Amino acid sequence: MKLLGAIVTAGLFIAAQCQLFDKSEFGDGGSFNLTCDVGRIGNVPTSITKIYYLSIEMAIVSSAKVKFIAVYQSVPKESLERYIPNGRPWVIEGTGGSGSNRASIKLTLYVPDAQCSDAGLYRCNAGFRPTDGGAVASCSQNITFKGTCNTGTRLGAVDSTRFVRKLFLMQTVMFLWPRLL
């Protein structure tokens, strides 16, 4: 079943590309910003006023593995979990809180002194609970390293189909796990 160009499966919405970054590429030592909010995702039903969490994930170019960068929850209480690579000065902030937070909840990532390994496909997810149970709306965008990596290879885009399959499995497990307990 398709909904506005997004794949809909058992309450899970996966959107196409969107504008998460302030630029499309960066050079060695440069910086970039990523903003994750409902407005950027674009496929959260307008009837949804409460967002339970936002998360940022990254598909790592060298291995095509999916890695969580941050998870900001508004329920049961506000909390922010950061998964920053060791020794990296990344700045992650979560804002907006409980109640009708659709317009205010936001998760941001600032990467100063960017490196080749920071390139890849990043995904922004918004978790909400419509009447049919739990659901997630998502969108993704590639950011490319401009130059030559230490390995001597130029980085290109990540295979987003592999990323979407892994993401679907992770999110399915994430939503089914509490129901199985």
C-alpha positions as CSV (number, residue, x, y, z in Angstrom):
1,M,0.0,0.0,0.0
2,K,1.4,3.4,-0.9
3,L,0.7,6.7,0.8
4,L,2.0,9.9,-0.8
5,G,5.1,8.1,-2.1
6,A,5.8,6.5,1.2
7,I,5.8,2.8,2.0
8,V,3.2,1.9,4.6
9,T,3.4,-1.5,6.4
10,A,1.7,-2.3,9.7
11,G,1.7,1.2,11.0
12,L,5.2,2.0,9.8
13,F,5.7,4.9,7.5
14,I,9.0,5.2,5.5
15,A,9.4,8.4,3.6
16,A,11.6,9.3,0.6
17,Q,14.5,11.8,0.7
18,C,14.1,15.1,2.6
19,Q,16.1,18.1,3.6
20,L,17.8,17.3,6.9
21,F,21.2,19.0,6.4
22,D,22.3,22.6,5.9
23,K,24.5,21.4,3.0
24,S,24.9,18.4,0.7
25,E,28.7,17.8,1.1
26,F,31.6,18.8,3.3
27,G,35.4,18.7,3.2
28,D,37.9,17.5,5.7
29,G,37.7,19.7,8.8
30,G,34.5,21.3,7.7
31,S,31.2,21.1,9.6
32,F,27.5,20.4,9.1
33,N,24.2,20.6,10.9
34,L,21.3,18.1,10.8
35,T,17.8,19.0,12.1
36,C,15.2,16.3,12.8
37,D,11.6,17.5,13.3
38,V,8.1,16.7,12.1
39,G,8.1,19.5,9.5
40,R,11.1,18.0,7.7
41,I,9.7,14.5,7.7
42,G,6.5,15.6,6.1
43,N,4.4,12.4,6.3
44,V,3.1,12.4,9.9
45,P,-0.7,12.6,9.7
46,T,-2.0,16.1,10.6
47,S,-4.3,14.5,13.2
48,I,-1.2,13.5,15.3
49,T,-0.3,16.2,17.8
50,K,1.9,14.2,20.2
51,I,5.3,12.9,19.2
52,Y,6.7,10.3,21.5
53,Y,10.3,10.3,20.3
54,L,12.6,11.6,17.6
55,S,15.8,9.7,16.6
56,I,18.7,10.1,14.2
57,E,20.4,7.1,12.6
58,M,23.3,6.8,10.2
59,A,24.2,4.2,7.6
60,I,27.9,3.8,7.9
61,V,29.5,3.9,4.4
62,S,32.3,1.4,5.0
63,S,30.0,-1.4,6.4
64,A,26.4,-0.4,5.4
65,K,25.5,-0.9,9.1
66,V,22.9,1.2,10.8
67,K,24.0,3.1,13.9
68,F,21.9,5.2,16.3
69,I,23.3,8.7,16.8
70,A,20.6,10.1,19.2
71,V,17.2,9.3,20.6
72,Y,15.1,12.1,22.2
73,Q,12.0,10.9,24.1
74,S,9.2,13.0,25.4
75,V,7.3,10.2,27.2
76,P,7.1,9.1,30.0
77,K,9.6,11.9,30.7
78,E,12.0,14.0,28.6
79,S,15.3,12.2,28.0
80,L,18.1,12.4,25.5
81,E,20.4,9.5,24.7
82,R,23.5,10.3,22.7
83,Y,25.7,7.8,20.8
84,I,28.7,10.0,19.9
85,P,31.8,8.4,18.4
86,N,34.7,8.3,20.9
87,G,36.7,11.5,21.0
88,R,34.4,13.4,18.6
89,P,33.1,16.9,19.6
90,W,29.6,16.3,18.2
91,V,26.8,18.4,19.8
92,I,23.4,16.9,20.1
93,E,20.3,18.7,21.5
94,G,16.7,17.7,22.0
95,T,14.0,20.3,22.6
96,G,10.2,20.3,23.0
97,G,8.5,18.2,25.5
98,S,5.3,16.6,26.6
99,G,1.7,17.3,25.6
100,S,0.9,18.6,22.1
101,N,4.5,18.9,21.0
102,R,4.2,18.4,17.2
103,A,5.3,21.9,16.4
104,S,8.0,22.2,19.1
105,I,9.8,18.8,19.4
106,K,13.2,18.9,17.6
107,L,16.5,16.9,17.6
108,T,19.6,18.6,16.3
109,L,23.1,17.3,15.5
110,Y,26.1,19.6,14.9
111,V,29.3,18.0,13.6
112,P,32.3,20.3,13.8
113,D,35.7,19.1,12.4
114,A,33.9,16.6,10.1
115,Q,35.8,13.6,8.8
116,C,35.5,11.3,5.9
117,S,33.8,8.7,8.1
118,D,30.9,11.1,8.9
119,A,29.6,10.8,5.3
120,G,26.6,8.6,4.7
121,L,22.9,8.3,4.7
122,Y,21.3,9.8,7.8
123,R,17.7,9.1,8.8
124,C,15.3,11.2,11.0
125,N,12.5,9.2,12.7
126,A,9.4,10.4,14.6
127,G,7.5,7.9,16.7
128,F,3.9,8.5,17.4
129,R,0.8,6.4,18.4
130,P,-2.3,6.8,16.2
131,T,-5.4,4.7,16.9
132,D,-3.9,1.7,15.1
133,G,-1.0,1.3,17.6
134,G,2.5,2.5,17.2
135,A,3.9,4.1,14.1
136,V,7.1,5.8,12.8
137,A,7.5,8.4,10.1
138,S,11.0,8.7,8.6
139,C,13.0,10.5,6.0
140,S,16.6,10.3,5.0
141,Q,19.3,12.3,3.2
142,N,22.9,11.6,2.1
143,I,25.7,13.9,2.9
144,T,28.9,13.4,0.9
145,F,32.6,13.9,1.8
146,K,34.2,16.1,-0.8
147,G,37.8,14.8,-1.2
148,T,39.9,11.7,-0.8
149,C,39.6,9.6,2.3
150,N,42.6,8.1,4.1
151,T,42.0,4.8,2.2
152,G,42.5,6.6,-1.1
153,T,38.9,6.1,-2.2
154,R,36.4,8.8,-2.9
155,L,33.1,8.3,-1.0
156,G,29.8,8.1,-2.8
157,A,26.3,7.6,-1.7
158,V,25.1,4.7,0.5
159,D,22.8,2.1,-0.9
160,S,19.6,3.3,0.7
161,T,17.6,0.2,-0.1
162,R,19.9,-1.9,2.2
163,F,19.5,0.9,4.8
164,V,15.7,0.9,4.6
165,R,15.5,-3.0,5.0
166,K,17.7,-2.9,8.1
167,L,15.8,0.1,9.5
168,F,12.4,-1.6,8.9
169,L,13.6,-4.7,10.8
170,M,15.0,-2.6,13.7
171,Q,11.8,-0.5,14.0
172,T,9.6,-3.5,13.8
173,V,11.4,-5.1,16.6
174,M,11.5,-1.8,18.6
175,F,7.7,-1.5,18.4
176,L,6.8,-5.2,18.9
177,W,9.2,-5.7,21.8
178,P,7.1,-3.9,24.5
179,R,4.0,-5.7,23.2
180,L,5.7,-9.1,23.7
181,L,6.5,-8.5,27.3
